[in-house]
Amino acid sequence: MKQVAFKMKLIAGNEAEYLRRHQEIWPKLADLLKESGVSDYAIYLDPDTLDLFAVQKLRADFDEDKLKDNPIMKEWWEYMKDLMETNPDYSPKTSILKEVFYLP
């Protein structure tokens, strides 16, 4: 299993709504992520910068392109677009983070 980390950016004033929407994650989205090979997915918020830091564990058969093309994923992105910085397709703008330390 591979672990990846990335960051996203929340738009100021949306902290509570972002939290609420994730506390009420759609079961169909959670199922899709798991079926696609995503597990142990956590998102952390830096309240000073509004940076969101995400960490995922991915199975060897994880296919990012297939997940991005799924209508459920696209529906979620559209639902979240008003809360965070997004690309033209409403996917969140992300920056991959480089691992600099790991303690197994």
Jmol script that loads the backbone (N, CA, C; Angstrom):
load data "model"
ATOM      1  N   MET A   1       0.842  -1.172   0.000  1.00  0.00           N
ATOM      2  CA  MET A   1       0.000   0.000   0.000  1.00  0.00           C
ATOM      3  C   MET A   1       0.891   1.240   0.000  1.00  0.00           C
ATOM      4  N   LYS A   2       0.503   2.215  -0.781  1.00  0.00           N
ATOM      5  CA  LYS A   2       1.255   3.454  -0.917  1.00  0.00           C
ATOM      6  C   LYS A   2       0.524   4.562  -0.155  1.00  0.00           C
ATOM      7  N   GLN A   3       1.275   5.454   0.446  1.00  0.00           N
ATOM      8  CA  GLN A   3       0.681   6.598   1.137  1.00  0.00           C
ATOM      9  C   GLN A   3       1.021   7.866   0.371  1.00  0.00           C
ATOM     10  N   VAL A   4       0.018   8.727   0.188  1.00  0.00           N
ATOM     11  CA  VAL A   4       0.226  10.011  -0.466  1.00  0.00           C
ATOM     12  C   VAL A   4      -0.328  11.119   0.419  1.00  0.00           C
ATOM     13  N   ALA A   5       0.255  12.299   0.274  1.00  0.00           N
ATOM     14  CA  ALA A   5      -0.228  13.470   1.006  1.00  0.00           C
ATOM     15  C   ALA A   5      -0.293  14.641   0.030  1.00  0.00           C
ATOM     16  N   PHE A   6      -1.291  15.468   0.213  1.00  0.00           N
ATOM     17  CA  PHE A   6      -1.438  16.639  -0.644  1.00  0.00           C
ATOM     18  C   PHE A   6      -2.150  17.732   0.136  1.00  0.00           C
ATOM     19  N   LYS A   7      -2.065  18.958  -0.393  1.00  0.00           N
ATOM     20  CA  LYS A   7      -2.763  20.047   0.268  1.00  0.00           C
ATOM     21  C   LYS A   7      -3.740  20.702  -0.691  1.00  0.00           C
ATOM     22  N   MET A   8      -4.755  21.292  -0.093  1.00  0.00           N
ATOM     23  CA  MET A   8      -5.790  22.026  -0.804  1.00  0.00           C
ATOM     24  C   MET A   8      -5.982  23.335  -0.047  1.00  0.00           C
ATOM     25  N   LYS A   9      -6.839  24.214  -0.548  1.00  0.00           N
ATOM     26  CA  LYS A   9      -7.028  25.514   0.093  1.00  0.00           C
ATOM     27  C   LYS A   9      -8.513  25.787   0.287  1.00  0.00           C
ATOM     28  N   LEU A  10      -8.870  26.083   1.530  1.00  0.00           N
ATOM     29  CA  LEU A  10     -10.231  26.452   1.884  1.00  0.00           C
ATOM     30  C   LEU A  10     -10.397  27.955   1.691  1.00  0.00           C
ATOM     31  N   ILE A  11     -11.571  28.394   1.285  1.00  0.00           N
ATOM     32  CA  ILE A  11     -11.868  29.819   1.165  1.00  0.00           C
ATOM     33  C   ILE A  11     -12.337  30.310   2.530  1.00  0.00           C
ATOM     34  N   ALA A  12     -11.815  31.452   2.956  1.00  0.00           N
ATOM     35  CA  ALA A  12     -12.121  32.010   4.281  1.00  0.00           C
ATOM     36  C   ALA A  12     -13.628  32.086   4.525  1.00  0.00           C
ATOM     37  N   GLY A  13     -14.008  31.749   5.746  1.00  0.00           N
ATOM     38  CA  GLY A  13     -15.397  31.796   6.162  1.00  0.00           C
ATOM     39  C   GLY A  13     -16.161  30.500   5.948  1.00  0.00           C
ATOM     40  N   ASN A  14     -15.526  29.509   5.368  1.00  0.00           N
ATOM     41  CA  ASN A  14     -16.196  28.247   5.050  1.00  0.00           C
ATOM     42  C   ASN A  14     -15.780  27.081   5.934  1.00  0.00           C
ATOM     43  N   GLU A  15     -15.064  27.371   6.997  1.00  0.00           N
ATOM     44  CA  GLU A  15     -14.541  26.299   7.845  1.00  0.00           C
ATOM     45  C   GLU A  15     -15.650  25.410   8.402  1.00  0.00           C
ATOM     46  N   ALA A  16     -16.675  26.016   8.985  1.00  0.00           N
ATOM     47  CA  ALA A  16     -17.751  25.236   9.609  1.00  0.00           C
ATOM     48  C   ALA A  16     -18.525  24.425   8.568  1.00  0.00           C
ATOM     49  N   GLU A  17     -18.794  25.029   7.429  1.00  0.00           N
ATOM     50  CA  GLU A  17     -19.546  24.320   6.385  1.00  0.00           C
ATOM     51  C   GLU A  17     -18.735  23.176   5.792  1.00  0.00           C
ATOM     52  N   TYR A  18     -17.432  23.377   5.619  1.00  0.00           N
ATOM     53  CA  TYR A  18     -16.567  22.307   5.116  1.00  0.00           C
ATOM     54  C   TYR A  18     -16.601  21.122   6.085  1.00  0.00           C
ATOM     55  N   LEU A  19     -16.482  21.406   7.359  1.00  0.00           N
ATOM     56  CA  LEU A  19     -16.535  20.358   8.375  1.00  0.00           C
ATOM     57  C   LEU A  19     -17.892  19.652   8.348  1.00  0.00           C
ATOM     58  N   ARG A  20     -18.975  20.421   8.289  1.00  0.00           N
ATOM     59  CA  ARG A  20     -20.317  19.837   8.279  1.00  0.00           C
ATOM     60  C   ARG A  20     -20.502  18.893   7.092  1.00  0.00           C
ATOM     61  N   ARG A  21     -20.088  19.339   5.915  1.00  0.00           N
ATOM     62  CA  ARG A  21     -20.277  18.503   4.722  1.00  0.00           C
ATOM     63  C   ARG A  21     -19.465  17.210   4.800  1.00  0.00           C
ATOM     64  N   HIS A  22     -18.308  17.273   5.421  1.00  0.00           N
ATOM     65  CA  HIS A  22     -17.509  16.049   5.543  1.00  0.00           C
ATOM     66  C   HIS A  22     -18.009  15.145   6.670  1.00  0.00           C
ATOM     67  N   GLN A  23     -18.625  15.727   7.682  1.00  0.00           N
ATOM     68  CA  GLN A  23     -19.230  14.895   8.726  1.00  0.00           C
ATOM     69  C   GLN A  23     -20.444  14.151   8.181  1.00  0.00           C
ATOM     70  N   GLU A  24     -21.037  14.699   7.129  1.00  0.00           N
ATOM     71  CA  GLU A  24     -22.200  14.087   6.486  1.00  0.00           C
ATOM     72  C   GLU A  24     -21.810  13.528   5.113  1.00  0.00           C
ATOM     73  N   ILE A  25     -20.620  12.950   5.027  1.00  0.00           N
ATOM     74  CA  ILE A  25     -20.116  12.428   3.744  1.00  0.00           C
ATOM     75  C   ILE A  25     -21.153  11.495   3.129  1.00  0.00           C
ATOM     76  N   TRP A  26     -21.343  11.625   1.846  1.00  0.00           N
ATOM     77  CA  TRP A  26     -22.313  10.771   1.162  1.00  0.00           C
ATOM     78  C   TRP A  26     -21.840   9.320   1.225  1.00  0.00           C
ATOM     79  N   PRO A  27     -22.705   8.409   1.632  1.00  0.00           N
ATOM     80  CA  PRO A  27     -22.315   6.991   1.640  1.00  0.00           C
ATOM     81  C   PRO A  27     -21.840   6.510   0.268  1.00  0.00           C
ATOM     82  N   LYS A  28     -22.479   7.001  -0.804  1.00  0.00           N
ATOM     83  CA  LYS A  28     -22.070   6.570  -2.148  1.00  0.00           C
ATOM     84  C   LYS A  28     -20.659   7.061  -2.481  1.00  0.00           C
ATOM     85  N   LEU A  29     -20.248   8.203  -1.941  1.00  0.00           N
ATOM     86  CA  LEU A  29     -18.886   8.691  -2.163  1.00  0.00           C
ATOM     87  C   LEU A  29     -17.888   7.880  -1.341  1.00  0.00           C
ATOM     88  N   ALA A  30     -18.217   7.619  -0.090  1.00  0.00           N
ATOM     89  CA  ALA A  30     -17.338   6.798   0.754  1.00  0.00           C
ATOM     90  C   ALA A  30     -17.140   5.419   0.125  1.00  0.00           C
ATOM     91  N   ASP A  31     -18.221   4.830  -0.377  1.00  0.00           N
ATOM     92  CA  ASP A  31     -18.127   3.522  -1.038  1.00  0.00           C
ATOM     93  C   ASP A  31     -17.251   3.597  -2.282  1.00  0.00           C
ATOM     94  N   LEU A  32     -17.435   4.649  -3.076  1.00  0.00           N
ATOM     95  CA  LEU A  32     -16.637   4.817  -4.289  1.00  0.00           C
ATOM     96  C   LEU A  32     -15.149   4.920  -3.965  1.00  0.00           C
ATOM     97  N   LEU A  33     -14.805   5.724  -2.967  1.00  0.00           N
ATOM     98  CA  LEU A  33     -13.400   5.879  -2.590  1.00  0.00           C
ATOM     99  C   LEU A  33     -12.800   4.539  -2.166  1.00  0.00           C
ATOM    100  N   LYS A  34     -13.525   3.817  -1.327  1.00  0.00           N
ATOM    101  CA  LYS A  34     -13.032   2.516  -0.862  1.00  0.00           C
ATOM    102  C   LYS A  34     -12.896   1.528  -2.016  1.00  0.00           C
ATOM    103  N   GLU A  35     -13.919   1.472  -2.878  1.00  0.00           N
ATOM    104  CA  GLU A  35     -13.884   0.556  -4.025  1.00  0.00           C
ATOM    105  C   GLU A  35     -12.758   0.912  -4.993  1.00  0.00           C
ATOM    106  N   SER A  36     -12.396   2.196  -5.038  1.00  0.00           N
ATOM    107  CA  SER A  36     -11.342   2.664  -5.945  1.00  0.00           C
ATOM    108  C   SER A  36      -9.942   2.430  -5.398  1.00  0.00           C
ATOM    109  N   GLY A  37      -9.857   2.031  -4.125  1.00  0.00           N
ATOM    110  CA  GLY A  37      -8.550   1.729  -3.550  1.00  0.00           C
ATOM    111  C   GLY A  37      -8.035   2.745  -2.561  1.00  0.00           C
ATOM    112  N   VAL A  38      -8.887   3.672  -2.134  1.00  0.00           N
ATOM    113  CA  VAL A  38      -8.493   4.675  -1.143  1.00  0.00           C
ATOM    114  C   VAL A  38      -8.883   4.169   0.244  1.00  0.00           C
ATOM    115  N   SER A  39      -7.955   4.263   1.194  1.00  0.00           N
ATOM    116  CA  SER A  39      -8.273   3.907   2.580  1.00  0.00           C
ATOM    117  C   SER A  39      -7.519   4.832   3.521  1.00  0.00           C
ATOM    118  N   ASP A  40      -7.879   4.798   4.767  1.00  0.00           N
ATOM    119  CA  ASP A  40      -7.233   5.647   5.772  1.00  0.00           C
ATOM    120  C   ASP A  40      -7.067   7.070   5.261  1.00  0.00           C
ATOM    121  N   TYR A  41      -8.161   7.671   4.828  1.00  0.00           N
ATOM    122  CA  TYR A  41      -8.160   9.010   4.250  1.00  0.00           C
ATOM    123  C   TYR A  41      -8.482  10.001   5.358  1.00  0.00           C
ATOM    124  N   ALA A  42      -7.574  10.938   5.595  1.00  0.00           N
ATOM    125  CA  ALA A  42      -7.785  11.972   6.607  1.00  0.00           C
ATOM    126  C   ALA A  42      -7.458  13.331   6.006  1.00  0.00           C
ATOM    127  N   ILE A  43      -8.217  14.345   6.428  1.00  0.00           N
ATOM    128  CA  ILE A  43      -7.960  15.723   6.009  1.00  0.00           C
ATOM    129  C   ILE A  43      -7.820  16.559   7.272  1.00  0.00           C
ATOM    130  N   TYR A  44      -6.779  17.384   7.313  1.00  0.00           N
ATOM    131  CA  TYR A  44      -6.493  18.254   8.450  1.00  0.00           C
ATOM    132  C   TYR A  44      -6.539  19.705   7.986  1.00  0.00           C
ATOM    133  N   LEU A  45      -7.039  20.582   8.844  1.00  0.00           N
ATOM    134  CA  LEU A  45      -7.126  22.011   8.541  1.00  0.00           C
ATOM    135  C   LEU A  45      -6.140  22.793   9.391  1.00  0.00           C
ATOM    136  N   ASP A  46      -5.350  23.657   8.747  1.00  0.00           N
ATOM    137  CA  ASP A  46      -4.532  24.641   9.458  1.00  0.00           C
ATOM    138  C   ASP A  46      -5.386  25.901   9.549  1.00  0.00           C
ATOM    139  N   PRO A  47      -5.931  26.219  10.726  1.00  0.00           N
ATOM    140  CA  PRO A  47      -6.852  27.346  10.835  1.00  0.00           C
ATOM    141  C   PRO A  47      -6.201  28.706  10.576  1.00  0.00           C
ATOM    142  N   ASP A  48      -4.887  28.790  10.695  1.00  0.00           N
ATOM    143  CA  ASP A  48      -4.199  30.060  10.449  1.00  0.00           C
ATOM    144  C   ASP A  48      -4.054  30.365   8.961  1.00  0.00           C
ATOM    145  N   THR A  49      -3.830  29.338   8.147  1.00  0.00           N
ATOM    146  CA  THR A  49      -3.598  29.547   6.712  1.00  0.00           C
ATOM    147  C   THR A  49      -4.756  29.070   5.838  1.00  0.00           C
ATOM    148  N   LEU A  50      -5.670  28.296   6.421  1.00  0.00           N
ATOM    149  CA  LEU A  50      -6.780  27.648   5.718  1.00  0.00           C
ATOM    150  C   LEU A  50      -6.302  26.592   4.721  1.00  0.00           C
ATOM    151  N   ASP A  51      -5.067  26.131   4.909  1.00  0.00           N
ATOM    152  CA  ASP A  51      -4.575  25.006   4.119  1.00  0.00           C
ATOM    153  C   ASP A  51      -5.196  23.724   4.653  1.00  0.00           C
ATOM    154  N   LEU A  52      -5.608  22.875   3.736  1.00  0.00           N
ATOM    155  CA  LEU A  52      -6.128  21.550   4.061  1.00  0.00           C
ATOM    156  C   LEU A  52      -5.059  20.541   3.681  1.00  0.00           C
ATOM    157  N   PHE A  53      -4.682  19.688   4.612  1.00  0.00           N
ATOM    158  CA  PHE A  53      -3.665  18.666   4.371  1.00  0.00           C
ATOM    159  C   PHE A  53      -4.346  17.303   4.380  1.00  0.00           C
ATOM    160  N   ALA A  54      -4.210  16.578   3.294  1.00  0.00           N
ATOM    161  CA  ALA A  54      -4.859  15.275   3.169  1.00  0.00           C
ATOM    162  C   ALA A  54      -3.812  14.173   3.089  1.00  0.00           C
ATOM    163  N   VAL A  55      -4.126  13.052   3.717  1.00  0.00           N
ATOM    164  CA  VAL A  55      -3.266  11.868   3.678  1.00  0.00           C
ATOM    165  C   VAL A  55      -4.148  10.679   3.315  1.00  0.00           C
ATOM    166  N   GLN A  56      -3.702   9.916   2.327  1.00  0.00           N
ATOM    167  CA  GLN A  56      -4.441   8.741   1.879  1.00  0.00           C
ATOM    168  C   GLN A  56      -3.500   7.552   1.762  1.00  0.00           C
ATOM    169  N   LYS A  57      -4.031   6.396   2.049  1.00  0.00           N
ATOM    170  CA  LYS A  57      -3.347   5.154   1.709  1.00  0.00           C
ATOM    171  C   LYS A  57      -4.061   4.599   0.484  1.00  0.00           C
ATOM    172  N   LEU A  58      -3.255   4.171  -0.498  1.00  0.00           N
ATOM    173  CA  LEU A  58      -3.797   3.710  -1.771  1.00  0.00           C
ATOM    174  C   LEU A  58      -3.345   2.289  -2.067  1.00  0.00           C
ATOM    175  N   ARG A  59      -4.296   1.451  -2.474  1.00  0.00           N
ATOM    176  CA  ARG A  59      -3.957   0.100  -2.915  1.00  0.00           C
ATOM    177  C   ARG A  59      -3.167   0.168  -4.217  1.00  0.00           C
ATOM    178  N   ALA A  60      -2.488  -0.904  -4.532  1.00  0.00           N
ATOM    179  CA  ALA A  60      -1.689  -0.974  -5.761  1.00  0.00           C
ATOM    180  C   ALA A  60      -2.548  -0.798  -7.012  1.00  0.00           C
ATOM    181  N   ASP A  61      -3.832  -1.193  -6.937  1.00  0.00           N
ATOM    182  CA  ASP A  61      -4.701  -1.092  -8.112  1.00  0.00           C
ATOM    183  C   ASP A  61      -5.452   0.238  -8.196  1.00  0.00           C
ATOM    184  N   PHE A  62      -5.094   1.211  -7.378  1.00  0.00           N
ATOM    185  CA  PHE A  62      -5.749   2.520  -7.410  1.00  0.00           C
ATOM    186  C   PHE A  62      -5.553   3.166  -8.780  1.00  0.00           C
ATOM    187  N   ASP A  63      -6.650   3.682  -9.346  1.00  0.00           N
ATOM    188  CA  ASP A  63      -6.618   4.330 -10.659  1.00  0.00           C
ATOM    189  C   ASP A  63      -7.201   5.730 -10.515  1.00  0.00           C
ATOM    190  N   GLU A  64      -6.332   6.718 -10.413  1.00  0.00           N
ATOM    191  CA  GLU A  64      -6.766   8.101 -10.189  1.00  0.00           C
ATOM    192  C   GLU A  64      -7.648   8.615 -11.322  1.00  0.00           C
ATOM    193  N   ASP A  65      -7.302   8.305 -12.557  1.00  0.00           N
ATOM    194  CA  ASP A  65      -8.090   8.789 -13.693  1.00  0.00           C
ATOM    195  C   ASP A  65      -9.506   8.226 -13.675  1.00  0.00           C
ATOM    196  N   LYS A  66      -9.635   6.965 -13.329  1.00  0.00           N
ATOM    197  CA  LYS A  66     -10.961   6.341 -13.255  1.00  0.00           C
ATOM    198  C   LYS A  66     -11.805   7.013 -12.169  1.00  0.00           C
ATOM    199  N   LEU A  67     -11.194   7.319 -11.039  1.00  0.00           N
ATOM    200  CA  LEU A  67     -11.912   7.983  -9.954  1.00  0.00           C
ATOM    201  C   LEU A  67     -12.346   9.380 -10.383  1.00  0.00           C
ATOM    202  N   LYS A  68     -11.456  10.126 -11.019  1.00  0.00           N
ATOM    203  CA  LYS A  68     -11.769  11.491 -11.454  1.00  0.00           C
ATOM    204  C   LYS A  68     -12.887  11.531 -12.488  1.00  0.00           C
ATOM    205  N   ASP A  69     -13.038  10.468 -13.271  1.00  0.00           N
ATOM    206  CA  ASP A  69     -14.070  10.418 -14.307  1.00  0.00           C
ATOM    207  C   ASP A  69     -15.420   9.938 -13.786  1.00  0.00           C
ATOM    208  N   ASN A  70     -15.475   9.495 -12.544  1.00  0.00           N
ATOM    209  CA  ASN A  70     -16.713   8.946 -11.998  1.00  0.00           C
ATOM    210  C   ASN A  70     -17.729  10.061 -11.731  1.00  0.00           C
ATOM    211  N   PRO A  71     -18.986   9.888 -12.140  1.00  0.00           N
ATOM    212  CA  PRO A  71     -20.010  10.916 -11.926  1.00  0.00           C
ATOM    213  C   PRO A  71     -20.230  11.276 -10.451  1.00  0.00           C
ATOM    214  N   ILE A  72     -20.064  10.323  -9.551  1.00  0.00           N
ATOM    215  CA  ILE A  72     -20.225  10.614  -8.119  1.00  0.00           C
ATOM    216  C   ILE A  72     -19.136  11.569  -7.657  1.00  0.00           C
ATOM    217  N   MET A  73     -17.905  11.344  -8.096  1.00  0.00           N
ATOM    218  CA  MET A  73     -16.801  12.220  -7.724  1.00  0.00           C
ATOM    219  C   MET A  73     -17.030  13.623  -8.270  1.00  0.00           C
ATOM    220  N   LYS A  74     -17.472  13.708  -9.522  1.00  0.00           N
ATOM    221  CA  LYS A  74     -17.739  15.007 -10.140  1.00  0.00           C
ATOM    222  C   LYS A  74     -18.872  15.738  -9.427  1.00  0.00           C
ATOM    223  N   GLU A  75     -19.876  15.002  -9.005  1.00  0.00           N
ATOM    224  CA  GLU A  75     -20.997  15.594  -8.255  1.00  0.00           C
ATOM    225  C   GLU A  75     -20.506  16.160  -6.921  1.00  0.00           C
ATOM    226  N   TRP A  76     -19.608  15.445  -6.233  1.00  0.00           N
ATOM    227  CA  TRP A  76     -19.047  15.912  -4.966  1.00  0.00           C
ATOM    228  C   TRP A  76     -18.231  17.188  -5.182  1.00  0.00           C
ATOM    229  N   TRP A  77     -17.416  17.186  -6.226  1.00  0.00           N
ATOM    230  CA  TRP A  77     -16.613  18.378  -6.509  1.00  0.00           C
ATOM    231  C   TRP A  77     -17.509  19.590  -6.741  1.00  0.00           C
ATOM    232  N   GLU A  78     -18.585  19.408  -7.491  1.00  0.00           N
ATOM    233  CA  GLU A  78     -19.501  20.525  -7.741  1.00  0.00           C
ATOM    234  C   GLU A  78     -20.148  20.990  -6.438  1.00  0.00           C
ATOM    235  N   TYR A  79     -20.479  20.054  -5.578  1.00  0.00           N
ATOM    236  CA  TYR A  79     -21.067  20.353  -4.270  1.00  0.00           C
ATOM    237  C   TYR A  79     -20.096  21.151  -3.395  1.00  0.00           C
ATOM    238  N   MET A  80     -18.814  20.901  -3.536  1.00  0.00           N
ATOM    239  CA  MET A  80     -17.797  21.537  -2.689  1.00  0.00           C
ATOM    240  C   MET A  80     -17.174  22.791  -3.301  1.00  0.00           C
ATOM    241  N   LYS A  81     -17.463  23.108  -4.539  1.00  0.00           N
ATOM    242  CA  LYS A  81     -16.754  24.159  -5.273  1.00  0.00           C
ATOM    243  C   LYS A  81     -16.840  25.537  -4.635  1.00  0.00           C
ATOM    244  N   ASP A  82     -17.896  25.830  -3.924  1.00  0.00           N
ATOM    245  CA  ASP A  82     -18.045  27.152  -3.320  1.00  0.00           C
ATOM    246  C   ASP A  82     -17.240  27.310  -2.032  1.00  0.00           C
ATOM    247  N   LEU A  83     -16.638  26.237  -1.540  1.00  0.00           N
ATOM    248  CA  LEU A  83     -15.931  26.278  -0.261  1.00  0.00           C
ATOM    249  C   LEU A  83     -14.414  26.321  -0.388  1.00  0.00           C
ATOM    250  N   MET A  84     -13.892  25.964  -1.555  1.00  0.00           N
ATOM    251  CA  MET A  84     -12.440  25.814  -1.685  1.00  0.00           C
ATOM    252  C   MET A  84     -11.971  26.227  -3.072  1.00  0.00           C
ATOM    253  N   GLU A  85     -10.662  26.408  -3.199  1.00  0.00           N
ATOM    254  CA  GLU A  85     -10.090  26.732  -4.500  1.00  0.00           C
ATOM    255  C   GLU A  85     -10.184  25.506  -5.397  1.00  0.00           C
ATOM    256  N   THR A  86     -10.684  25.727  -6.626  1.00  0.00           N
ATOM    257  CA  THR A  86     -10.903  24.610  -7.540  1.00  0.00           C
ATOM    258  C   THR A  86     -10.352  24.907  -8.933  1.00  0.00           C
ATOM    259  N   ASN A  87     -10.217  23.845  -9.686  1.00  0.00           N
ATOM    260  CA  ASN A  87      -9.864  23.918 -11.099  1.00  0.00           C
ATOM    261  C   ASN A  87     -11.140  24.160 -11.908  1.00  0.00           C
ATOM    262  N   PRO A  88     -11.015  24.437 -13.218  1.00  0.00           N
ATOM    263  CA  PRO A  88     -12.217  24.660 -14.036  1.00  0.00           C
ATOM    264  C   PRO A  88     -13.230  23.509 -14.007  1.00  0.00           C
ATOM    265  N   ASP A  89     -12.774  22.269 -13.785  1.00  0.00           N
ATOM    266  CA  ASP A  89     -13.708  21.129 -13.701  1.00  0.00           C
ATOM    267  C   ASP A  89     -14.256  20.930 -12.287  1.00  0.00           C
ATOM    268  N   TYR A  90     -13.978  21.890 -11.396  1.00  0.00           N
ATOM    269  CA  TYR A  90     -14.403  21.901  -9.985  1.00  0.00           C
ATOM    270  C   TYR A  90     -13.628  20.949  -9.097  1.00  0.00           C
ATOM    271  N   SER A  91     -12.678  20.213  -9.643  1.00  0.00           N
ATOM    272  CA  SER A  91     -11.809  19.409  -8.775  1.00  0.00           C
ATOM    273  C   SER A  91     -10.988  20.364  -7.920  1.00  0.00           C
ATOM    274  N   PRO A  92     -10.666  19.978  -6.700  1.00  0.00           N
ATOM    275  CA  PRO A  92      -9.886  20.891  -5.858  1.00  0.00           C
ATOM    276  C   PRO A  92      -8.480  21.093  -6.407  1.00  0.00           C
ATOM    277  N   LYS A  93      -8.005  22.323  -6.303  1.00  0.00           N
ATOM    278  CA  LYS A  93      -6.600  22.579  -6.632  1.00  0.00           C
ATOM    279  C   LYS A  93      -5.769  21.881  -5.569  1.00  0.00           C
ATOM    280  N   THR A  94      -4.812  21.084  -5.998  1.00  0.00           N
ATOM    281  CA  THR A  94      -3.995  20.322  -5.055  1.00  0.00           C
ATOM    282  C   THR A  94      -2.515  20.506  -5.347  1.00  0.00           C
ATOM    283  N   SER A  95      -1.732  20.359  -4.304  1.00  0.00           N
ATOM    284  CA  SER A  95      -0.275  20.311  -4.413  1.00  0.00           C
ATOM    285  C   SER A  95       0.175  19.052  -3.690  1.00  0.00           C
ATOM    286  N   ILE A  96       0.895  18.200  -4.394  1.00  0.00           N
ATOM    287  CA  ILE A  96       1.411  16.973  -3.787  1.00  0.00           C
ATOM    288  C   ILE A  96       2.509  17.345  -2.798  1.00  0.00           C
ATOM    289  N   LEU A  97       2.483  16.720  -1.634  1.00  0.00           N
ATOM    290  CA  LEU A  97       3.486  16.972  -0.600  1.00  0.00           C
ATOM    291  C   LEU A  97       4.559  15.894  -0.653  1.00  0.00           C
ATOM    292  N   LYS A  98       5.776  16.317  -0.467  1.00  0.00           N
ATOM    293  CA  LYS A  98       6.915  15.402  -0.484  1.00  0.00           C
ATOM    294  C   LYS A  98       7.162  14.884   0.932  1.00  0.00           C
ATOM    295  N   GLU A  99       7.238  13.576   1.060  1.00  0.00           N
ATOM    296  CA  GLU A  99       7.543  12.988   2.365  1.00  0.00           C
ATOM    297  C   GLU A  99       9.004  13.265   2.708  1.00  0.00           C
ATOM    298  N   VAL A 100       9.227  13.821   3.897  1.00  0.00           N
ATOM    299  CA  VAL A 100      10.597  14.111   4.335  1.00  0.00           C
ATOM    300  C   VAL A 100      10.991  13.304   5.565  1.00  0.00           C
ATOM    301  N   PHE A 101      10.006  12.640   6.184  1.00  0.00           N
ATOM    302  CA  PHE A 101      10.306  11.789   7.334  1.00  0.00           C
ATOM    303  C   PHE A 101       9.193  10.772   7.484  1.00  0.00           C
ATOM    304  N   TYR A 102       9.572   9.561   7.877  1.00  0.00           N
ATOM    305  CA  TYR A 102       8.604   8.504   8.149  1.00  0.00           C
ATOM    306  C   TYR A 102       9.171   7.607   9.236  1.00  0.00           C
ATOM    307  N   LEU A 103       8.375   7.352  10.253  1.00  0.00           N
ATOM    308  CA  LEU A 103       8.764   6.438  11.326  1.00  0.00           C
ATOM    309  C   LEU A 103       7.806   5.256  11.285  1.00  0.00           C
ATOM    310  N   PRO A 104       8.258   4.094  10.809  1.00  0.00           N
ATOM    311  CA  PRO A 104       7.357   2.935  10.733  1.00  0.00           C
ATOM    312  C   PRO A 104       7.056   2.351  12.114  1.00  0.00           C
TER     313      PRO A 104
END
end "model"
wireframe off; spacefill off
backbone 0.3
color backbone group
